[in-house]
Every structure is written in structure tokens, then in C-alpha cells.
């Protein structure tokens, strides 16, 4: 079952390379932060065949074992000196930070990029920053990060995705052990997006002109509920799955085992917004950049069925 997924990934990479060839861009030096993460790893793979890619990671040895491409560079968000070495002479940088309790991380990367002569920064933010009723910790942090970036005077592009489809990978253990999916607000809907689409947009924006000063809203082609996601995953793994709706208290207790209390409160706030319909709208950013429709959750689930079967 792994062959179809691999073929799809190879086909996507070939398509991206072909589009880059048509664009006729020069060979660039591109730094990728968070290169071991979901988006950064894929962006590195897409860009490395045509550009000089510096893949920034805290653990180069582990990243190499995972097959990370490009020039693997050891760097830590808390260490400006390591970031400065990694950014020096780069044409563009992909900025992906993940800890809203550490706003200094964003400051450190921006300072290093500015000192290193980086011309263009592409930041992965969040679509919620455009929604006035979104006031949770994570969204406020991303709004502040966008303001920091604009204040640098460097060229910038903002990628604002909705929730990643890959968040459903958190359900893999209960699917494998019990054939059960447990989630809060089972009928709430979110226009979640395939992170492969985000990565392809990021690779295009980093390597071709015409995107400076623009913000792209990235969603899937339709809103889908956790209950409907469960049904699609059942088809992907080839057996029935039961959906169990968590209460807010049960969800909070589960999150407390993984996250600090400020993030737990933020997750509860974001979930309530989703239940109220605040995350269901579909945007066209992927079509604007790539000229095609976004990937459906059904396709994402089928491409990752092995993960859920083998968890």
C-alpha cells in the first residue's frame, strides 16, 4: 500500500519542478526553518533539486536519518548566533515557528535574517489572524508575529492556512487499538488543508517573483466535521470506525496530558469557534498560487491510510 503514496509524492514533486522550469527562475539560496517539521521537510524536498537549500534543524543527525534533503544546518530558535550563521547570504527564508509561549523565537529569526541580508521572508501564519473574534493565545501570537515581520522592512509573504488535515494523525493510536475516533464537537466543520498543498505553495512563493507583500488564505476545498473525517478514515483503513464525541471536560483533560495550561485554554477557545461555524469558510489561495484546486480530505486520508493501519 505504500507504493501509491510514494508515486503520488513523486508525481507532485515532478509537477512542482516542471512549473519551476516554466517560471525560469534563477538558482537561489533558500533557508528553511522548521525543516524537520511537516511543512519544512516537504518544502526542502521540493526546492532542493533546483536551489541551494539550507535546512535548519536542532538535531542534524536525526534529520539526516529521516532523509531530510538540502544542506542540513544545526540551528536553534533560542540561539541567535546559530541562526545568523544559517541565514548569512540567503536570498529567501521560510519562517515556521511553533511555540506561542516563546515569542523571542520569532524575534531571533528575524534579527538573524535581517543581519544576514535575506531579502524575502515567507511566513507560515494562521488564517484566524484575519478574524476579529479569534482572540485565543495562539492567534494573538501569530498576529504579533506578522506585525514583527512587516516592521523589519524586508520583503514578506504571508501564508495563512486553516487547520492541517494531518492533525487527525493524533487519532491513529485509538484507531489502531480500538477502531475508535474520539474528538470534541463532532459535527463542527473546518475547511482543513492538506499540508502538502501548503508546502507546494511555500516552495512556489519562495522561488518565484511576484509574491512580495501578499497574503494567501489556504484552505481545503470544503469544510468537514470530525465525524465525517472519521468516516473517510474508515474507508481509508478498510474497516468500520466508531466516533465518540468528547465533552469539553474530557478534551481538556486529554490535552492537559500533552500541553501546558495556556495552550489547553487556547485549544478550547479555538474548538468553540469551530463549533460556532467560525472555521468553515473556504478560500482560494491555493488556486491563486498553484492554479489548481486544493486536495480533498478523502484524498489525504487514502494517501495516509498505512499510517492509521500501522500505528
SELO-620618 format. One line per 2 residues: their letters; for each residue y, x negated, z of N, C-alpha, C. Coordinates in steps of 0.2 Angstrom, whole numbers. Atoms other than C-alpha are relative to their C-alpha. Layout:
REM residues N
a) Y,X,Z,Y,X,Z,Y,X,Z  ...
END
This chain:
REM residues 311
xx) -6,-4,0,0,0,0,6,-4,0  -6,4,-1,12,-15,2,2,-2,-7
xx) -2,2,7,12,-18,-17,6,4,-3  -6,-4,3,23,-3,-22,6,-2,3
xx) -7,2,-3,36,-8,-9,2,-6,-2  -2,7,3,36,-26,-15,3,1,-7
xx) -3,-1,7,38,-20,-33,7,3,0  -6,-3,0,52,-9,-29,5,-5,3
xx) -5,5,-2,61,-23,-19,2,-5,-6  -2,5,6,59,-35,-34,4,4,-5
xx) -4,-4,5,65,-21,-46,7,0,2  -7,-1,-2,80,-18,-35,4,-7,-1
xx) -3,6,0,84,-37,-34,1,-2,-8  -1,2,7,82,-39,-53,6,4,-3
xx) -6,-4,2,94,-24,-56,6,-3,2  -6,3,-2,107,-32,-45,2,-6,-3
xx) -1,6,3,105,-49,-53,3,2,-7  -2,-1,6,107,-41,-70,7,3,-1
xx) -7,-3,-1,123,-31,-65,4,-6,1  -5,6,-1,130,-48,-59,1,-4,-6
xx) -1,4,6,126,-56,-75,5,3,-5  -5,-4,4,136,-42,-84,7,-1,2
xx) -6,1,-3,150,-45,-72,3,-6,-2  -2,7,2,151,-63,-77,4,-4,5
xx) -4,4,-6,157,-69,-60,-2,-7,0  1,7,-1,158,-87,-56,-5,-1,6
xx) 5,2,-6,146,-96,-43,5,-1,6  -4,0,-6,154,-93,-26,-4,-3,6
xx) 3,2,-6,151,-100,-9,1,6,5  0,-7,-4,147,-84,2,-3,-1,7
xx) 3,0,-7,144,-84,21,-2,6,2  2,-6,-2,134,-71,28,-2,0,8
xx) 1,0,-7,135,-67,47,-6,6,1  6,-5,-1,120,-57,55,-5,-1,-5
xx) 5,1,6,109,-65,41,-7,2,2  7,-2,-2,93,-61,52,-1,7,0
xx) 0,-7,-1,98,-43,53,-2,4,-6  2,-4,5,93,-28,42,4,-1,-7
xx) -4,0,6,108,-29,30,1,-7,-2  -1,7,2,112,-48,31,-6,-3,-3
xx) 6,3,3,94,-53,27,0,2,-7  1,-2,7,94,-42,11,6,-2,-4
xx) -6,2,4,112,-47,6,-2,-7,-2  2,7,2,106,-65,7,-5,-1,-6
xx) 5,0,6,91,-62,-4,3,2,-7  -3,-2,6,102,-53,-17,4,-5,-3
xx) -5,4,3,115,-66,-18,-3,-7,-1  2,7,0,105,-82,-16,-2,-3,-7
xx) 1,3,6,99,-83,-34,6,-2,-4  -6,2,4,117,-84,-41,5,-3,3
xx) -6,3,-4,128,-90,-27,-3,-5,5  2,4,-6,128,-103,-13,1,4,6
xx) 0,-4,-6,124,-93,2,-1,-4,6  1,3,-7,126,-99,20,-2,6,4
xx) 3,-5,-5,115,-88,31,1,-2,7  -2,1,-7,122,-88,48,-5,3,5
xx) 5,-3,-4,109,-86,62,0,-4,7  1,4,-7,107,-91,81,-6,-4,0
xx) 7,3,-1,89,-96,78,-2,-2,-7  2,2,7,87,-105,61,-7,-1,-1
xx) 7,1,1,69,-110,64,-4,7,-1  3,-7,1,64,-91,67,2,3,-6
xx) -3,-3,6,75,-86,52,-4,-3,-6  3,4,6,66,-99,41,-8,3,0
xx) 6,-3,0,49,-92,47,-1,7,-3  0,-7,3,54,-74,42,2,0,-7
xx) -1,0,8,58,-80,24,8,1,-1  -7,-1,2,77,-80,25,2,-5,-5
xx) -2,5,5,85,-87,10,6,-3,1  -6,4,0,100,-97,6,0,-6,4
xx) 0,6,-4,106,-112,16,1,3,7  1,-3,-7,101,-107,34,5,-4,5
xx) -4,4,-4,115,-112,46,0,3,7  0,-2,-7,115,-111,65,7,1,2
xx) -7,-2,-2,130,-102,72,-1,6,5  1,-5,-5,133,-91,87,7,3,0
xx) -7,-4,0,147,-77,88,4,-3,6  -4,2,-6,152,-84,105,2,-8,0
xx) -2,7,1,154,-102,98,4,-1,-6  -5,1,5,170,-104,88,-2,-6,-4
xx) 1,6,4,165,-122,83,-5,1,-5  5,-1,5,149,-117,75,2,5,-5
xx) -2,-4,5,157,-103,66,5,-3,-5  -5,3,4,171,-114,60,-4,-5,-5
xx) 4,4,4,158,-126,53,-3,4,-6  3,-4,5,149,-112,44,5,3,-5
xx) -4,-4,4,164,-104,37,4,-5,-5  -4,5,4,173,-120,30,-1,0,-7
xx) 1,0,7,176,-119,12,-3,6,-4  3,-6,3,168,-102,9,5,4,-4
xx) -4,-5,4,175,-90,-4,0,7,3  1,-7,-3,169,-74,5,-4,0,6
xx) 4,0,-6,161,-69,21,-2,7,1  2,-6,-3,151,-54,26,0,0,7
xx) -1,0,-7,155,-49,43,-3,6,3  4,-5,-3,142,-39,53,-1,-3,8
xx) 1,1,-7,144,-39,72,-3,6,3  4,-6,-3,133,-28,84,1,2,7
xx) 0,-1,-7,139,-29,102,7,3,2  -7,-3,-1,154,-17,106,2,-2,7
xx) -2,3,-7,154,-25,124,3,-7,-1  -3,7,1,159,-42,116,5,0,-6
xx) -5,0,5,175,-39,106,2,-7,-2  -2,7,2,178,-58,106,-4,-2,-5
xx) 4,2,5,164,-60,94,4,1,-7  -3,-1,6,174,-52,80,6,-5,0
xx) -5,4,0,189,-62,85,-2,-7,-2  3,6,2,179,-78,84,-1,-1,-7
xx) 1,1,7,173,-75,67,6,0,-4  -6,0,4,190,-70,60,4,-7,1
xx) -4,7,-1,198,-86,68,-3,-5,-4  4,5,4,184,-97,60,1,1,-7
xx) -1,-2,7,186,-88,43,7,-2,-2  -7,2,2,205,-90,43,1,-8,0
xx) -1,7,0,204,-108,48,-4,-4,-5  5,3,5,190,-112,35,2,2,-7
xx) -2,-1,6,200,-105,21,-3,6,-4  4,-6,4,189,-89,17,6,4,-2
xx) -5,-5,3,199,-78,5,-2,7,1  2,-7,0,189,-62,6,-5,1,5
xx) 5,-2,-5,180,-54,21,-2,8,-2  3,-6,1,168,-39,18,-3,2,7
xx) 2,-2,-7,166,-30,35,-4,6,-1  4,-6,-1,152,-18,39,2,4,6
xx) -2,-3,-6,160,-5,50,-4,7,1  4,-7,-1,156,14,53,4,5,-3
xx) -4,-6,3,161,30,44,3,4,5  -3,-4,-5,165,38,61,7,-2,1
xx) -7,3,-2,181,27,62,5,5,-4  -5,-5,4,189,40,49,0,7,3
xx) 1,-7,-2,185,55,60,4,0,7  -4,1,-6,198,58,74,-3,3,6
xx) 4,-2,-6,186,67,85,-5,-4,3  5,5,-2,175,52,86,3,-5,5
xx) -4,4,-5,181,43,102,-5,-3,5  5,4,-4,165,35,109,1,-7,-1
xx) -1,7,-1,164,17,114,-1,-4,-7  2,4,6,156,11,98,5,1,-6
xx) -5,-2,5,168,20,86,7,-3,2  -6,3,-2,183,14,96,0,-8,-2
xx) 1,7,1,177,-4,95,0,-1,-8  -1,2,7,175,-3,76,7,2,-3
xx) -7,0,2,192,4,74,4,-6,1  -4,6,-2,199,-10,83,-2,-6,-4
xx) 2,5,4,189,-22,73,3,0,-7  -3,-1,6,196,-15,57,7,-2,0
xx) -7,2,-1,213,-17,64,1,-8,0  -1,7,0,210,-35,68,-1,-4,-7
xx) 1,3,6,204,-39,51,6,1,-5  -6,-1,4,219,-31,42,6,-5,3
xx) -5,4,-3,230,-41,54,0,-8,-2  1,7,1,223,-58,48,4,-2,-6
xx) -3,2,6,232,-57,31,-5,-2,-6  5,1,5,216,-61,22,-2,6,-4
xx) 2,-6,4,209,-50,8,-6,3,4  5,-4,-3,197,-37,15,-3,6,-4
xx) 3,-6,3,185,-24,10,-4,3,6  3,-3,-5,178,-11,22,-6,4,-2
xx) 6,-4,1,160,-4,21,-1,5,6  0,-5,-6,159,12,32,-7,4,-1
xx) 7,-4,1,140,18,32,0,5,6  2,-5,-5,134,33,41,-7,-3,3
xx) 6,3,-3,118,30,52,-5,-2,-5  5,3,4,105,19,45,-7,4,0
xx) 7,-3,0,88,28,39,-5,-4,4  4,4,-4,80,13,47,-1,1,7
xx) 0,-1,-7,84,19,64,-6,4,2  6,-3,-2,69,30,63,-6,-4,1
xx) 5,5,-2,58,14,64,-1,0,8  1,-1,-7,61,17,83,-6,5,2
xx) 6,-5,-1,48,31,81,-7,-3,-1  7,3,3,34,20,74,-5,0,6
xx) 6,0,-5,25,17,91,-3,6,2  3,-6,-1,24,35,95,-4,3,-5
xx) 3,-2,5,19,39,78,-7,-3,-1  6,4,0,5,26,78,-5,2,5
xx) 4,-1,-5,-1,30,95,-2,8,1  1,-7,-2,1,49,97,1,5,-6
xx) -2,-4,6,6,56,79,6,5,3  -5,-4,-3,22,62,88,7,-4,-1
xx) -7,2,0,41,60,85,4,4,5  -4,-3,-5,52,63,99,8,-2,-1
xx) -7,1,2,71,65,96,4,5,3  -5,-4,-3,87,73,103,3,5,-6
xx) -3,-5,5,94,89,94,-4,0,-7  4,1,5,80,91,82,3,3,-7
xx) -3,-3,6,90,102,70,7,-2,-2  -7,3,2,106,92,69,-1,-4,-6
xx) 1,3,7,109,85,52,5,-6,0  -4,6,1,116,67,47,-2,-2,-7
xx) 1,3,7,119,60,30,-2,-7,0  2,7,-1,110,44,34,-1,-3,-6
xx) -1,4,6,110,30,22,-6,-5,0  5,5,1,96,18,16,4,-7,1
xx) -4,7,0,102,0,22,-1,-4,-6  1,4,6,95,-7,6,6,2,-5
xx) -5,-2,4,109,3,-3,7,-3,3  -6,3,-3,122,-4,10,0,-7,-2
xx) 0,7,2,116,-22,6,1,-1,-7  -2,1,7,117,-19,-13,7,1,-1
xx) -8,-1,1,135,-13,-11,3,-6,3  -3,6,-3,139,-28,0,0,-6,-4
xx) 1,5,5,132,-40,-12,4,1,-6  -5,-1,5,142,-32,-26,7,-2,2
xx) -7,1,-2,158,-32,-17,2,-7,2  -1,7,-1,156,-50,-11,1,-4,-6
xx) 0,5,6,153,-57,-28,3,2,-6  -4,-2,6,164,-47,-40,7,2,2
xx) -7,-2,-2,183,-44,-40,1,7,-1  -2,-7,1,192,-28,-39,-1,4,6
xx) 2,-4,-6,187,-23,-21,5,-1,6  -4,1,-6,200,-30,-10,5,6,2
xx) -4,-5,-3,210,-18,1,-3,7,-1  3,-7,1,197,-4,-2,-5,1,6
xx) 5,-2,-5,186,5,10,-5,5,-3  6,-4,4,169,13,4,-4,4,6
xx) 4,-5,-5,161,28,14,-7,0,-3  7,1,2,142,25,12,-4,5,4
xx) 5,-5,-3,130,40,15,-6,0,-5  5,-2,5,114,46,8,2,6,-4
xx) -2,-6,5,113,60,-5,0,7,3  0,-7,-3,111,74,8,-1,-1,7
xx) 1,1,-7,111,77,26,-7,3,2  7,-1,-2,94,78,35,-1,0,8
xx) 1,-1,-8,88,83,53,-5,-4,2  6,4,-3,76,73,64,-6,4,-1
xx) 6,-3,1,64,87,62,-2,0,-7  1,1,7,65,86,43,-2,-8,-1
xx) 2,7,1,64,67,44,-8,-1,3  7,0,-2,48,69,54,-5,3,-5
xx) 5,-3,5,40,80,40,0,-5,-6  0,5,6,45,67,27,-5,-6,2
xx) 4,6,-2,37,53,38,-8,2,0  7,-3,0,21,64,40,-3,-1,-7
xx) 2,1,7,20,64,21,-1,-7,-2  0,8,2,23,45,20,-6,-3,3
xx) 6,3,-4,9,41,33,-7,4,-2  6,-3,2,-3,54,26,-4,4,5
xx) 3,-4,-5,-6,64,42,5,4,3  -5,-4,-4,2,78,52,3,-4,6
xx) -3,3,-6,15,73,65,3,6,3  -4,-5,-4,22,84,79,7,-3,2
xx) -7,1,-2,40,85,83,1,3,7  -1,-3,-7,45,86,101,8,-2,1
xx) -8,1,-1,64,89,105,1,-2,7  -2,2,-6,70,79,119,6,4,3
xx) -6,-3,-3,83,86,132,5,-6,0  -5,6,-1,99,76,134,-2,-5,6
xx) 2,4,-6,92,70,151,-5,-5,-2  6,4,2,76,64,143,2,-6,-5
xx) -2,5,5,85,55,129,4,-5,4  -4,5,-4,97,47,142,-4,-5,4
xx) 4,4,-3,83,41,152,-4,-5,-4  3,5,5,74,33,137,5,-5,-2
xx) -5,5,3,90,25,131,2,-5,6  -1,4,-6,93,18,149,-5,-6,0
xx) 5,5,0,77,8,147,2,-6,-5  -1,5,5,84,-1,132,8,-3,0
xx) -7,1,1,103,-1,133,4,0,7  -4,-1,-6,117,-4,146,4,7,0
xx) -2,-7,-1,125,12,153,6,2,-5  -5,-2,5,141,11,142,-2,2,-7
xx) 3,-1,6,131,11,127,-4,7,0  4,-7,-1,120,26,133,5,5,0
xx) -5,-5,0,136,36,136,2,1,-7  -2,-1,7,141,32,118,-5,3,-4
xx) 6,-3,4,124,37,111,0,7,1  0,-8,-2,125,54,120,6,3,-4
xx) -6,-3,4,143,57,113,-1,0,-7  1,0,8,138,52,95,-5,6,-1
xx) 6,-5,1,122,64,97,3,7,0  -3,-6,0,133,78,102,5,2,-6
xx) -4,0,7,145,75,87,-5,2,-5  4,-2,5,130,76,76,-3,7,1
xx) 2,-7,-1,124,92,84,5,5,-2  -6,-5,2,141,100,81,1,-1,-8
xx) -1,1,7,140,95,62,4,-5,-2  -5,5,1,151,80,63,-2,-5,-5
xx) 2,5,4,140,69,53,-4,2,-6  4,-3,5,133,80,39,3,-1,-7
xx) -3,0,7,146,77,25,-2,-6,-4  2,5,5,141,67,10,6,-4,-3
xx) -5,4,4,152,53,2,-3,-3,-6  2,3,6,152,44,-14,1,-7,-1
xx) -2,7,0,155,26,-10,-5,-4,-4  5,4,3,138,20,-16,0,1,-8
xx) 0,-2,7,140,29,-33,6,-4,-3  -6,4,2,158,21,-34,-2,-7,-2
xx) 1,7,0,152,4,-32,-6,-2,-5  6,2,4,134,4,-40,-1,4,-6
xx) 1,-4,5,136,18,-52,-7,4,-1  6,-4,-1,120,27,-46,0,4,6
xx) 1,-4,-6,115,40,-33,-3,-4,5  3,4,-5,111,34,-16,-8,2,1
xx) 7,-1,-1,92,33,-11,-1,6,5  2,-6,-4,84,49,-3,-4,-3,6
xx) 4,2,-5,76,48,14,-7,1,-2  7,0,2,60,53,6,-2,-6,-3
xx) 2,6,3,60,38,-5,0,-6,6  0,5,-5,65,27,10,-7,0,4
xx) 6,0,-5,50,34,21,-6,-2,-4  6,2,4,37,32,7,0,-8,-1
xx) 0,7,1,43,14,4,-2,-4,6  1,4,-7,41,10,23,-6,4,3
xx) 6,-4,-3,25,21,26,-5,-5,4  4,5,-3,15,5,30,2,-2,7
xx) -3,2,-7,27,1,45,-3,5,5  2,-6,-5,23,18,53,-8,0,1
xx) 8,0,-1,4,17,50,-2,-6,4  2,6,-4,3,-1,57,3,-2,6
x) -4,1,-6,15,0,71,-5,-1,6
END
